[in-house]
């Protein structure tokens, strides 16, 4: 016999329902850990490539070509991530991963373009820039902090900075809404699809004694 003095809440916490809830939460926790790990690995991989790639003097045309190809790559990656979110079993977590990957690629792309521009035209900025300086200038521009220690002097440098500002606004505004819509579409698809075992359980009830 059960102890009548036992709190029903305690029984619920230790009963079969609590065990099922723990079993459902376990995959979600592992999915969250995997999402964070993938986001960190993607950012680390892009930063490693940024520091290791031979970005030599290629002139303004080389910086422009890198920027155009990089922006196309950002759009392709973003479109692929949106489709992956809609098909993912964890749309919210996949959206976080997609935003981290797109943002890291966007920042590394402009840092590389600034570095190439400074190498080909040394007077483009207020001081010579290393790769770290270029990444620092990219981050301060994206975050709208703008300390003023590094500024664009040439017309090409200012145009490139304005392109980054406009792209950053689009990334924060439009891209965030697109990702939110993809998450909602993924959640709606999950609600429409029957869970494994639901149909079998329903049929057993209908055909039972």
Buried (B, 14 or more C-beta within 10 A) or exposed (E): EEEEEEEEEEEEEEEEEEEEEEEEEEEEEEBBEEBBEBBEEBBEEBBEEBEEEEBEEBEBEBBBBBBEEBBEEBEEBBEEBBEBBBEBEBBBBBBBBBBBBBBBBBBBBBBBBBBBBBBBBEEBBBEEBEBEBBBBBBEBBBEEEEEEEBBBEBEBBEEBBEBBEEBBEEBEEEBEEBBBEBBEBBEEEEEEEEEEEEEEEEEEEEEEE
